[in-house]
């Protein structure tokens, strides 16, 4: 039986995540969470896109997906959500205190971020530091 799930090569994965092929090939694909190839397309291995997405969440230290990407979270909600991954509450406090965390939008007098914005900010901070503490970034 042939599955009709979308697949992609390492180059397509690198393009989608806006990183280098070398990073994906030599670092990410050697992580224990990286999926097994779904087959080959010419000389290149192909991977199921949904499995790649799950693996990158683990590599970036993001918690399992929950809710909608458009859910509005308060600062406490952002901290509670991201600390389910590999981020500690202390790291989140320092990110905000030092100004590395982006400003949210004010809704009903309270600063809020969408779940998608919170994840993007976390990944940007981790990647901008050269993956300090995580050699896969």
C-alpha positions as CSV (number, residue, x, y, z in Angstrom):
1,X,0.0,0.0,0.0
2,X,1.4,3.4,-1.0
3,X,1.0,6.2,1.5
4,X,0.0,9.6,0.1
5,X,1.7,11.6,2.9
6,X,3.9,14.5,1.7
7,X,7.6,13.7,1.5
8,X,10.7,15.8,1.1
9,X,14.4,15.5,0.6
10,X,17.1,16.9,2.9
11,X,17.5,19.8,0.6
12,X,13.8,20.6,0.6
13,X,13.8,20.3,4.4
14,X,16.8,22.8,4.6
15,X,14.9,25.2,2.3
16,X,11.7,25.0,4.3
17,X,13.5,25.6,7.6
18,X,15.8,28.3,6.1
19,X,19.0,26.5,7.1
20,X,21.8,24.9,5.2
21,X,21.8,21.4,3.7
22,X,25.0,20.7,5.7
23,X,23.2,21.5,8.9
24,X,20.4,19.1,8.1
25,X,22.6,16.4,6.7
26,X,25.4,16.4,9.3
27,X,23.6,17.5,12.4
28,X,19.8,17.2,12.5
29,X,19.6,13.9,10.7
30,X,22.0,12.3,13.3
31,X,19.7,13.2,16.2
32,X,18.0,10.2,17.8
33,X,14.6,11.8,17.1
34,X,15.2,12.0,13.3
35,X,12.8,9.8,11.3
36,X,13.9,6.9,9.2
37,X,13.8,7.5,5.4
38,X,10.5,6.8,3.7
39,X,12.3,5.8,0.6
40,X,14.4,7.3,-2.2
41,X,13.9,9.8,-4.9
42,X,16.7,9.3,-7.4
43,X,19.9,9.3,-5.2
44,X,18.3,11.3,-2.3
45,X,16.5,9.8,0.7
46,X,13.0,11.2,1.3
47,X,11.3,11.7,4.6
48,X,7.7,12.2,5.6
49,X,7.1,15.9,6.3
50,X,5.0,15.3,9.4
51,X,7.7,13.1,10.9
52,X,10.4,15.7,10.1
53,X,8.2,18.4,11.9
54,X,8.0,16.2,15.0
55,X,11.7,15.6,15.0
56,X,12.6,19.3,14.6
57,X,10.3,20.2,17.6
58,X,12.4,17.8,19.7
59,X,15.7,19.2,18.3
60,X,14.6,22.8,19.0
61,X,13.4,21.9,22.5
62,X,9.8,22.8,21.7
63,X,7.0,21.0,23.6
64,X,4.5,18.8,21.8
65,X,1.9,20.8,19.8
66,X,-1.3,21.6,21.6
67,X,-4.1,24.0,20.8
68,X,-4.1,26.3,17.8
69,X,-1.1,28.3,16.6
70,X,-3.4,31.4,16.9
71,X,-4.2,30.9,20.6
72,X,-3.3,34.1,22.5
73,X,-1.1,33.5,25.5
74,X,-0.1,35.8,28.4
75,X,3.5,35.8,29.6
76,X,2.6,33.2,32.2
77,X,0.9,31.1,29.4
78,X,4.0,31.3,27.2
79,X,6.2,30.2,30.1
80,X,3.9,27.4,31.0
81,X,3.8,26.2,27.4
82,X,7.5,26.4,26.6
83,X,8.7,24.9,29.9
84,X,7.0,21.7,28.8
85,X,9.9,21.4,26.4
86,X,13.6,22.0,27.3
87,X,13.3,25.6,28.5
88,X,13.4,26.4,32.2
89,X,11.4,29.1,33.9
90,X,14.6,30.8,34.8
91,X,15.7,31.0,31.2
92,X,12.3,32.5,30.2
93,X,12.7,35.1,33.0
94,X,16.1,36.1,31.7
95,X,15.0,36.3,28.1
96,X,12.3,38.8,29.1
97,X,14.4,40.7,31.6
98,X,17.4,41.1,29.2
99,X,15.1,42.1,26.3
100,X,15.8,39.2,24.0
101,X,12.2,38.2,24.1
102,X,10.1,40.2,21.6
103,X,7.3,42.5,22.7
104,X,3.8,41.1,22.4
105,X,0.6,42.8,21.4
106,X,-1.6,44.4,24.1
107,X,-5.0,42.9,24.3
108,X,-7.4,44.0,27.0
109,X,-4.5,45.7,28.8
110,X,-2.4,42.5,28.9
111,X,0.6,41.7,26.7
112,X,0.0,38.6,24.7
113,X,1.7,36.4,22.0
114,X,0.2,33.7,19.7
115,X,1.5,30.2,20.3
116,X,3.1,30.4,16.8
117,X,4.9,33.7,17.7
118,X,6.2,32.2,21.0
119,X,7.6,29.2,19.2
120,X,9.2,31.3,16.5
121,X,10.8,33.6,19.1
122,X,12.1,30.6,21.1
123,X,13.7,29.1,17.9
124,X,15.1,32.4,16.8
125,X,16.8,33.0,20.3
126,X,18.2,29.5,20.3
127,X,19.5,29.7,16.8
128,X,21.0,33.2,17.2
129,X,23.2,32.0,20.0
130,X,24.8,29.4,17.7
131,X,22.9,26.7,19.5
132,X,24.9,27.1,22.6
133,X,24.1,24.1,24.7
134,X,22.7,22.4,21.6
135,X,25.2,21.4,18.9
136,X,22.4,20.6,16.5
137,X,21.5,24.3,15.8
